[in-house]
């Protein structure tokens, strides 16, 4: 089969190689699936660079999210387990972590449902305890992570403010249902958030960007607000002064969704069931901005790293 492989760490466009390799053999408790679609995520870039919290041994096949077909014809979604990652024609999955796909979703949208929507649902509900009527500020709202958070926030009854860069991406956020959208290339989001919230600030901030965005978010967070740390696509890991959190009485909340697989795996299944309910009700519809053939993976990852994509980018073998 064909699979992308990383033999040395570095920029994905430079270190990924499309190779012919043996199809993987499942171990006990695993299943082999034919990859029908694989969604790109920022951790794929970081893993190739050796900058992610999880570092697979070299050589490895990138890709942490897929929609696959089992040998008996069932469609399942989830992450690969051992062997090749999702950027291949076949992958292995742990049988207990292969979740059924709602019939209403295409392969491409199904591939985009698992990681970012699981992360968003756990982050907003379990970590931030988002309530109906609260103000939710979503950064990078037109991206894969942000687009999921906008939909999930609206489904929870929150009032959603989204930030995005440029006219096209701000329009995407509006189409996703955001109540207010701020073009961060044209204006500072801090005073706008304060004005929209009557001077109170956002109750929950969902931040996959970090860096300066995190620093400025602390200036427009509400009393007893929750600032959810999702990631650092800006490239800079910020610091939170403890005295500022004390004076303004807010919380900085870490979100490492993958840790639930080890610490509390039941959360994953419960969240999947809730996501299927939201899909069936029409409250969640994964935004797929681009579908590309498998051999375009390096170019697609480069565009993702440069923030040149909207929604999720999906590869099809």
C-alpha positions in Angstrom: 0.0 0.0 0.0 1.0 3.7 -0.3 1.7 5.6 2.9 3.4 8.9 3.8 6.4 8.4 6.1 8.6 10.6 8.1 12.2 9.3 8.6 13.7 12.5 10.0 12.1 15.4 11.9 11.5 18.7 10.1 9.0 20.7 8.0 6.4 18.2 6.6 6.9 19.5 3.1 10.6 18.5 3.3 10.6 15.3 5.4 7.5 13.4 4.2 8.0 10.7 1.6 5.2 8.7 -0.1 6.4 5.1 -0.1 5.2 1.6 -0.9 5.0 -0.4 2.4 3.4 -3.6 3.6 -0.2 -3.4 4.7 -0.4 -3.4 8.6 -1.3 -6.5 10.5 -3.7 -6.0 13.4 -2.7 -7.1 16.9 -5.2 -8.5 19.4 -7.9 -5.9 20.0 -7.2 -4.1 16.8 -8.9 -3.9 13.4 -7.5 -3.1 10.0 -9.5 -0.5 8.0 -9.3 0.9 4.5 -8.9 4.6 4.9 -11.8 6.3 3.1 -10.8 9.9 4.2 -8.2 11.4 6.5 -8.5 14.8 8.1 -5.5 17.1 8.7 -4.9 18.6 12.1 -2.2 21.0 13.4 -0.7 18.2 15.5 0.3 16.5 12.3 2.6 19.4 11.5 4.0 19.5 15.1 4.6 15.7 15.1 6.7 15.9 11.9 8.7 18.7 13.5 9.1 16.8 16.8 7.4 19.6 18.7 4.2 17.8 19.8 3.7 16.3 23.3 3.5 12.9 21.8 6.5 11.8 19.7 6.1 8.5 17.8 9.3 6.6 17.0 10.9 7.2 13.6 9.9 6.3 10.9 6.2 7.0 11.3 3.2 7.7 9.2 1.4 11.0 10.1 -2.4 11.4 10.4 -4.3 11.3 13.6 -7.9 11.3 12.4 -9.7 9.1 9.8 -12.9 7.6 8.5 -12.3 4.0 7.6 -14.1 1.0 6.3 -13.9 -2.3 8.2 -13.4 -5.6 6.5 -17.2 -6.3 7.0 -18.1 -3.0 5.4 -18.9 -0.7 8.4 -17.8 2.9 8.4 -16.0 4.0 11.5 -14.1 7.1 12.7 -11.4 7.7 15.2 -7.6 7.7 15.5 -5.1 5.2 14.3 -3.5 2.8 16.7 0.1 1.8 16.1 1.4 1.0 12.6 0.7 3.6 10.0 -1.2 6.8 10.7 -4.1 8.0 8.7 -2.1 9.3 5.7 -2.1 5.8 4.1 -4.4 3.5 2.2 -4.8 1.2 5.2 -4.5 1.8 9.0 -5.0 0.0 12.3 -7.5 1.1 14.9 -8.2 -0.2 18.4 -11.6 -1.9 18.1 -12.9 -0.2 21.2 -12.0 3.2 19.7 -13.6 2.8 16.3 -16.8 4.7 16.5 -19.8 4.3 14.1 -20.4 7.0 11.5 -23.8 8.7 11.3 -25.4 7.7 8.0 -26.0 11.4 7.1 -22.3 12.2 7.0 -20.1 11.8 3.9 -16.7 10.1 4.4 -15.0 13.5 4.3 -17.2 15.1 6.9 -17.1 12.0 9.1 -13.3 12.2 9.0 -13.5 15.7 10.3 -16.0 15.0 13.1 -13.8 13.1 15.6 -10.8 15.0 17.0 -11.8 18.7 16.8 -15.5 18.1 17.8 -14.5 15.8 20.6 -12.0 18.4 21.8 -14.5 21.2 21.5 -17.3 19.4 23.3 -15.0 18.2 26.2 -13.4 21.7 26.4 -16.6 23.7 26.4 -18.7 21.4 28.6 -16.5 19.3 30.8 -13.6 21.8 31.3 -15.3 25.2 30.9 -18.9 24.3 31.9 -20.3 26.6 29.3 -23.9 27.6 30.1 -26.7 28.8 27.9 -26.8 32.5 27.6 -23.1 33.0 28.4 -20.7 34.8 26.1 -18.2 32.5 24.3 -15.2 34.0 22.5 -13.8 31.6 19.8 -10.4 32.5 18.3 -9.5 31.4 14.8 -13.1 30.7 14.2 -12.8 29.8 10.5 -10.3 27.0 11.2 -11.0 23.4 12.0 -10.8 23.8 15.7 -12.6 27.1 15.8 -15.4 26.1 13.4 -16.2 23.2 15.6 -16.3 25.4 18.7 -18.7 27.9 17.1 -21.2 25.2 16.2 -20.9 23.5 19.6 -21.2 26.9 21.4 -24.4 27.7 19.5 -25.8 24.3 20.1 -25.2 24.9 23.8 -27.2 28.1 23.7 -24.2 30.4 24.1 -23.8 33.9 22.5 -20.8 33.4 20.2 -18.1 36.0 19.3 -15.6 34.7 16.8 -12.3 36.2 15.6 -10.9 35.5 12.1 -8.5 37.1 9.7 -9.9 38.7 6.5 -13.2 39.1 4.8 -13.5 35.5 3.6 -12.8 33.9 6.9 -15.1 36.3 8.9 -17.9 35.5 6.4 -17.3 31.8 7.1 -17.7 32.4 10.8 -21.1 34.2 10.2 -22.3 31.3 8.1 -21.3 28.9 10.9 -23.7 30.8 13.2 -21.4 33.2 15.1 -23.5 36.1 16.6 -20.6 38.6 16.2 -17.4 38.3 14.1 -14.2 40.4 14.6 -11.6 40.7 11.8 -8.4 40.7 13.9 -6.5 42.1 10.9 -8.6 45.2 11.0 -9.3 45.9 14.7 -8.3 44.9 18.2 -10.8 42.3 19.5 -10.4 43.4 23.2 -12.5 46.6 23.1 -15.0 45.1 20.7 -15.6 42.1 23.1 -16.0 44.5 26.0 -18.5 46.6 24.1 -20.5 43.6 23.0 -20.7 42.2 26.5 -21.6 45.5 28.2 -18.2 45.9 29.7 -18.3 42.5 31.4 -16.1 40.4 29.0 -16.4 36.9 27.7 -17.5 34.1 30.1 -15.5 31.5 28.2 -12.6 32.0 25.8 -11.6 29.1 23.5 -8.0 29.7 22.4 -6.1 27.4 20.0 -3.7 30.3 19.1 -1.8 31.2 22.3 0.9 33.9 22.1 -0.4 37.5 21.9 -4.0 36.3 21.5 -3.9 34.6 24.9 -2.3 37.7 26.5 -5.0 40.0 25.1 -7.8 37.5 26.0 -7.0 38.0 29.6 -7.9 41.7 29.2 -11.5 40.9 28.1 -12.5 37.9 30.2 -15.4 38.2 32.6 -15.6 37.7 36.3 -15.4 34.0 37.0 -14.5 33.5 33.3 -12.7 30.4 32.0 -9.9 30.8 29.5 -9.5 27.4 27.8 -6.0 26.6 26.5 -6.4 24.5 23.4 -3.1 25.0 21.6 -0.4 27.3 20.4 -0.7 27.7 16.6 1.0 31.1 16.9 4.2 29.3 17.9 4.6 31.0 21.3 3.5 29.5 24.5 2.2 32.3 26.7 2.5 32.7 30.5 -0.4 33.6 32.8 0.5 35.8 35.8 -1.1 34.4 38.9 -1.7 37.8 40.3 -3.8 38.8 37.3 -6.0 35.6 37.6 -6.5 36.4 41.3 -7.4 40.1 40.8 -9.9 39.4 38.0 -11.1 36.1 39.5 -10.9 34.0 36.3 -9.6 30.5 35.6 -7.0 29.3 33.1 -8.1 25.8 32.0 -5.9 23.3 30.2 -7.5 21.1 27.6 -5.6 17.9 26.6 -8.3 15.8 25.1 -6.1 12.9 24.3 -5.3 12.3 28.0 -8.9 11.1 28.5 -8.0 8.0 26.5 -5.7 7.0 29.4 -7.4 8.6 32.4 -11.1 8.4 31.7 -11.8 6.6 28.4 -15.6 6.5 29.0 -15.7 10.2 28.3 -14.8 9.6 24.6 -17.8 7.3 24.0 -20.2 9.6 25.9 -19.0 12.5 23.8 -19.3 10.6 20.6 -22.9 9.7 21.4 -23.6 13.4 22.1 -22.0 14.4 18.8 -24.1 11.9 16.9 -27.2 13.4 18.5 -26.1 16.9 17.5 -25.4 15.8 13.9 -28.7 14.0 13.7 -30.4 17.2 15.0 -28.7 19.3 12.4 -26.8 21.4 15.0 -23.4 20.1 13.9 -22.2 19.9 10.4 -18.4 19.6 10.0 -17.0 22.3 7.7 -14.7 20.7 5.1 -12.9 23.4 3.2 -10.9 21.3 0.8 -10.7 17.7 -0.3 -7.4 16.6 -1.9 -5.9 13.3 -3.1 -3.5 11.5 -0.7 -0.4 12.5 -2.7 -1.1 16.2 -1.9 -0.5 15.7 1.8 2.7 17.8 2.1 1.2 20.8 0.3 -2.0 20.6 2.3 -0.1 20.5 5.6 2.0 23.5 4.5 -1.2 25.5 3.8 -2.6 24.4 7.2 0.6 25.6 9.0 0.4 28.9 7.2 -3.2 29.5 8.1 -4.2 29.3 4.5 -7.1 26.9 5.0 -10.7 27.1 6.1 -12.4 24.4 8.1 -10.9 21.0 7.8 -8.7 19.8 4.9 -9.3 16.1 4.1 -7.2 13.6 2.1 -8.7 10.8 0.1 -6.6 7.8 -1.0 
